Amino acid sequence: MNRRLWAVMLSVIVVAFTAFGACAAATDVVVVGSGAAGLAAALEARQNGAEVIILEKMPFTGGTTRVAGGGLCAAGVDLQLKYGITEDSPEVHAADMLKLGQYRNDPELVRTVAYNAKHAVDWIRANGLELEDEVVSYMSTHPRIYWCKGRGFGLAEGLAKACREAGVTVELETRAVKLVKEDNAIVGVVAKKANGDEVVYEAKKGVVLATGGFGENQDLFKEYAPELTGIRTNNPQGVSTGDGVLMGRAIGAKLVDMELGRIVPMGVAIGQGAWTSAPAGLLAEGGVMVNKKGQPFLKDEQDRDLAVAILAQPDHTGYLVFDGAVLQKVGEGSLDRIKGGGALVEGSLEAVAAKFGVDAGALQGTANKADLKAPYYAIAIEPYIHSTTGGLAINTLAQVLDEKDDVIPGLFAAGEVTGGIQGADQKNALIDCLVFGRIAGRNAAQGH
């Protein structure tokens, strides 16, 4: 069935919705979500001649990008050459991505990111964004991380400004709730306004899902990663609710890697929604992790297993107890970022037990066995998830796939709502958002 017939059929749906009080709007491309991926998709689609509407459920644009570090990974950017880094390449970048992802990511999707990364960085600069004059390395063969001025907030604001100037329409406090599907093709989106009104947005050429991850959605964790049930996220409240995953699954989209994500096992909640992490050295140098009963419960767990072991405790929390000797080995300054948030106790074991509701007698026995002596310290440890790395299955054209790996016509996706790209980590997440956001927007604008 061609697009013209789809449009006719959608008009019937629109009439039906209107009869029940729903409004209707039409455009070429509807982008759901306004983080880095959604903004990149919208701007690229607009620059390819499409009329574009962004639907954003929050009262502001930017999603989790607003609070991201703002680091972009790419080989061959001029800043690398300026600082004498000449041996890097997209192939090396791809190899690093696969290693970071524990080889659980799709090599073709990874190569798509790596080989388009430089072009994405050049593109945002051509659209008014600026980078800091430095290049750094983080778990990569060569330094290839560049910081946006203003970090993640600067990236989000810069892309939003470019979208507005290009003529993209942004509908805030408009939550997409359902994809309109006709004969296996996606032809629109049903959204709900803050006042409860429903609006049907007809997408004449394509819909791009860029709704972010599902770090707040406990139902999805229970279904796909039950061992992580109860885990919290450091994302802004109300953003990472898994809307795109749920809408995609409802129309038959395939989900991949739903059990994966960037988990911080030694998380520390420091108040007002802010998180940090305790130095791992405190545990490695002689500290002991105890539960509410004052008993140690860890053996040799690392990373995800460590997080799972702590999440299995009451309140999904463990208590890292150590003494002054351990702290001296790690450095007293290591606690600076934790102080003042209510998660750190300094004093007697009785004070530790009273603060955290831990059995005092058992705690004393555990401390004696670990040869800990006054002064004592304890930190409430609660693992958190920074980002999920599973979601909708896509191909290298950012087209969403169904359970048979066939393309769902009219539906594209980019960013954290997708799976298969990051694997077990997400240190290339922002460049992934830009690369696949651009691919999704360009292909949606072209209607294929």
Secondary structure, DSSP 8 states (H G I E B T S, - for coil): --HHHHHHHHHHHHHHHHHTT-EEEEEEEEEE--SHHHHHHHHHHHHTT--EEEE-SSSSS-GGGGGS--EEE-SS-HHHHHTT--S--HHHHHHHHHHHTTT-S-HHHHHHHHHHHHHHHHHHHHTT--B-S--B-SSSSS--EEEBTTHHHHHHHHHHHHHHHHT-EEE-SEEEEEEEEETTEEEEEEEEETTS-EEEEEEEEEEEE-----TT-HHHHHHH-GGGTT-EE-S-TTT-S-HHHHHHHHTTB-EE-TT-EEEETTEEEEETTEEEE--THHHHTT-EEE-TTS-B--SS--THHHHHHHHTSGGG-EEEEEEHHHHHHH-GGGGTTTTTSS-EEEE-HHHHHHHHT--HHHHHHHHHHTT--SSEEEEEE--EEEEE--EE-B-TT-EEEBTTS-EEEEEEE-GGGB-SSSTT--TTHHHHHHHHHHHHHHHHHTT-
